[in-house]
Amino acid sequence: MRRPLSVVLALLATATLVACGGSDAKSGADAAPAVTSGGADLTGAGATFPNPLYTKWFDSYARTASVKINYQSIGSGGGIRQFTQGTVDFGASDGPMTDEQLREVGGPVLHVPTVLGAVVITYNLPSISAPLVFDAATIADIYLGKLTKWNDPRIAALNAGVKLPDVDIIVVHRSDGSGTSFVFTDYLGKVSAEWKTKVGVATSVAWPIGLGGKGNEGVTQQVKQTEGAIGYVELVYATENTLPVSRIKNASGAIVEPSLKAVSAAAASASMGPDSDFRVSITNAPGADAYPIASFTWLLVHPDKLSDDKGRKLKAFLDWMLTPEAQRMAADLQYAPLPVPLIETLQARLAKL
């Protein structure tokens, strides 16, 4: 029997606390215990962004192929670190590895896109019922600490007719190395020169202001329990916790809500040919229908290690992951399936490995 998503997310939150020792990591520390196999055929670690989907996939695949995959949702920074150290069979990240990180691996790395998702702006304002609207400059200045009240004239101008409360804005961000943070800061770095210069784009940054939360789960809980809070999380975490989700003015000036269609529209601008390394950013994408804080998420694999027993099992999972059956599961959890042309490109690449 398929578990309700609320039950899945509750289990994920518990698993994350266990995996991370139940304590918040300092920004940039990416501290996490080594992943143990626990009798699994394959081990992986990394991004919390796609964790609800990966949990569903790995459970379904175990019943389909009798291959047990142990995945720990420790954040993209921790996943990259453990993949680099060789303590897992694959990593997972919402932020592609940098050239410097790739050199540290000591061998080739293939970024395999799995699905697309939306990073959303959520908030805790009980008196507001309609979704708020933000633009790029406003979001950047809130996270720079330059806008501190919810009834600031700039926020009010974007939300005509909405009675905004005279309360402090409580900024919430990730405390761990995070692909979700990479996507969010990648967006801010494109729309705000001040952000790019003062803070930068990375899985971990020195946040100018705010409270930290471990994982998407931690940020969700911080926002949920703090009136006046604002945070960024993957869409499913906001919707399942009945938190409001803002609409955002995109690069074309259109106000767009996060949806599978809008995320897919953002991916339409991505160009990935047969020789691509699949490391591509789709934040602040052009197009009137494009949601501006969208991203692919990737599995990190060693293409030269797919011929031994574990490698063959991993490759078989990757092949299954690209099937219509697996990609349909993504939409059930508010992730956008990969575009068909990209699936065909990935299938051709994997066939040669």
N, C-alpha and C positions, 0 to 999 in steps of 0.2 A: 504494500500500500504506500502511495506517495505521501510524504509528510507535508503538512502545510508549510508555506514559506516562513511564517512566524516562528514555527518550531525550529526550522533549519537555522534561522538567524540567531535564535536564543542559544542553540548548541554552538554556533560559530563564535558567539561572544564568549562563552565559557571556555571553548577550546583555545581562543586567543589569549585569555588570561592565564591559562595553564601553560601554554607555549612560551609566554613572555614573562613568567614568574609573577604575574599579577601586579606588576609595577610599571610606572611610566618610565620610558627611556628619555634621556636628555637628547635634545635635538642634535642629530648627526651621529649619535652613538651607535645606532643600529644594533644594539646589543640583543642577542637572542641565543638560546642554547642550541647546540648542534641537533639537527633532525636525526632521529633514530628510525630504523626501518620498521620496528614493531611487527615484524613478520611480513611486511609488505614486499611486493615484487619490485616496486619502484618508489623512490622518495623524491619529493620536491618541496620547495619553500618559496615564499615571496608574497606577492601582491595581495592585499585585502580587497582591492577594488573588484576583482572577478570571483572572489571566494565563494559567494553563494552559488554561482554557476559551476565552478570547479567541483564543489561538493556534490552537486547533482550529477555532473558528468562522471566523476570517478566512481560514484555509487552505481550508476547505470552501466558503466563499462565493466565494473567488477562482476555484475550479474550477466553481462553479455559475453565477456571473454575470459572470465575467471582470473583476472589480473587485478591484484589489490594495489592501489596507489595511495601512499600516505603523503598528504599535503598539509603543510603548516602555514597558516596565514600570519606571517610575521612582518609584512611590509616589504616593499620592493627593494629598499636598501639592504635589508637583511637577506633577501633572496639572492641578490646579486653577489653579496659577500659569500654566502654559503656555496653558491654555484662556482665562484672563483676559487674557493678553497677546496672544492671537490668533495664536500660532505653530502651533497645531494646529486641525484641523477639528472635533475633539471631545475632551473630556476624559473621565476615568474616575475614580470615587472611591467608596470604601466609607463615607465620612462625607459626609453632605449638606453643601452649601455653606451657610455662615451668611448671615444677612441682610446683614451688612457686606460679605462677599465678593461677594454677588450685586450689590450696588450698585456695586462696583468694575468689574464687567463692562461696564456702560454699555448694557445692553440686556437683554431677557428671556432667561431660562435655563430649559430644561426638563430636569428630572431624570428619566431614563428607566430604571426598574428593569430589570435584565437577568436575574438569578437570585438565589437566596438561598444563603448559606454559613454555616459554623460556624467561629468562632475557638476553637481548642482549647488546653488547657493540656497541654504536653508536657514531658518531663523525661528525665534521663539517670541512671538508678539501676540498674546491671547486676544487682544482687542481688534486685531486685523483679520478679516475673513478672506478678502480677495487677494490673489497672489500679487506680491509687490514686483515692481519693475526696477531693474538696475541697468546702468550702462557701464562700459569698461572703466572709464575714469573714476566713477563713483566707487566701484568695487576696489580698485587699486588704492584710492585714498582712504577708504575704510581700513584696509589692511596695512596701510602706512601709518595709521593713527591720526590722520588729518581730519577725519569726520568722526565725531565722538557722540553725537546725539541722533536718535532716530528721527526727530522732527527737523533735522538740518534742511535748510531751504533747497539744497541740491537734490536730496532724496524726495522732498515734497514736490519739486518741479516734475519729477518723473512719475509721480503718483497722484495726479490731480484728482481731487475729490476724496482722497483717503485721509482720515484724521489720524496722523501719526502721533504716537505718544511721546511725551517729553521725558524719555528715559535714556540712560547711557547705553551705547552700543558695546556689548561684550564680545570681543573677537575671539574665536576659537580656531585653532589650527592643529595640524598633526605634530606630535612630539617625536615621532620616529621617522626614520628614512622611508620615504613614501612615494610611490609612483603617482598616487593621487595628488600629492603636493607637487610633483614634477609637472603634471598636466596643468594644475592651477597656476603655478609660477611661470610656466611656459606661456600661458595665456597672458598673464599680467606683464611679462617681459616684452610681449609683442605690442601691447596697448599702452604701456607707460614707460617712457624713457627713464623716469625717476626710479621706478621699481627695478628696471634692468640694471641701472648703475648702482643703486644703494643696497639692493637685496639679492638680485640675481635669479637664475633659473637652475634648480637642482632638486634632487629628492629630499635634501635637508638644507634649510637656509636659516640664517639668523633672523627670526621673525621680529619686526620692529615692536610688536605689541601682541598681547593676547594670552589666552590659556591654551595649554597643550592637551591633546587627547591621543591615546594609543590606538592606532588603526582607525578605519572608518567607523568601527563600532564605538571606539572611545569618543570620537568627535560627535557622533550622533547622540550619545548619552549626555555629553557636556551641554550640547544645545538644548536637548529635551528637558534637562533639569534646571536650566538657567534662563530666567526671563530676561529678555533684552539681548540674548546671544545671537550671533550669526556665525555660520560655519560652512565648510565645503565638504561634501561627501558624494559618494557614488549614488546614483538615483535610487536604487532599490533600498538603500538604508534609510533614506528620507521617507519614501512612500510607505514602507512597511511599518515605520514608527510613527506614521500619521503626522509627520512634520511638513509644513508648507514648503513649496518649491517656487522660487522666483522665476520670472521671465527676464530675459536679457536682450538688450539691443545689440544686434550683431554687426559685423563689419560693413554690411550693406545698409545699415540703419533700420532694419526691420526688427520688431520685438518678437522674440521666438521663445516658446516654451520647450523644455527638454522632452523629446519624444523619440521613438525609434526612427521615425521618418526624418526628423531634423538631424539626428546623429548620422544617419546614412547620407543625408545631403552634404554634411561636412566632409564625409569620406570621398565624395564624388570628385573633389579636387586633387586627391592623392594620386601620384603617378608611380607605379611600381611594376617595372618590367621584369622579364624572366631572370635578369642578372641582378635584381635589386637585393639589398641586404635587409629590406623591409623596415628599416628604421626611418619613420616618417612622422612628422607632426601635422595634425589637422586642426589645431586650435586657431581661433579667429579666422576660420576659412571663409572664402568668398561665397557669395550666393545668398539670395534673399531668404531661402528656407533653411540655411545652415545654422545649427546650434553651435555657439562659439567656444564652449569648453567641452570638447569631445576628443576622444582618443581611441586608438587601437590599444589593446593590451597583448603582451607577448609571452610565450614560453621561450626560455633560453635553453638551447640544446647544443651538444657537441656533435657536429655533423660527421666527424671522423671516428665516432665511437658508437655508431649505430649498427655495427655488424656482430657484436657479441650478444649474449643472451639478453641482457638488460636493454641494450641498444635496439634489438629487434622488437622487444616488447614496447619500448617507447615509440618507435616508428609506427608500429601497428596502432597504438593509441592515437597518434597524430593523424593517421589516415582516417580513423573512425571519427575523430573530432571534426573533420571537414565534410562529413556526410550530411545530407539534408536532415536526417533524424536528430543528430547532435546539434546542428545549428538551429533547428526549430526550438530546442529547449531554451536557447538564449532569449528569445522573445518573451517566453513565459516569465522570465526574471528581469525584464526591462533592459536587456542588452540587445544591441542591433547585430544581427548575423552578418558575417562577412559578405561583401559583394561577390556575386558569382564569378566575375572575371578574375578576382583575386584568388578565390578558391581554386580555380583551374590553374592559375600560375603556381600556387603552392603545391598542388598535387603533382604538377610536372617536375617541380624542384625536388620534392621528396622522393619521387620515383627514381631519380638519378643517384640518390644517396645510398 
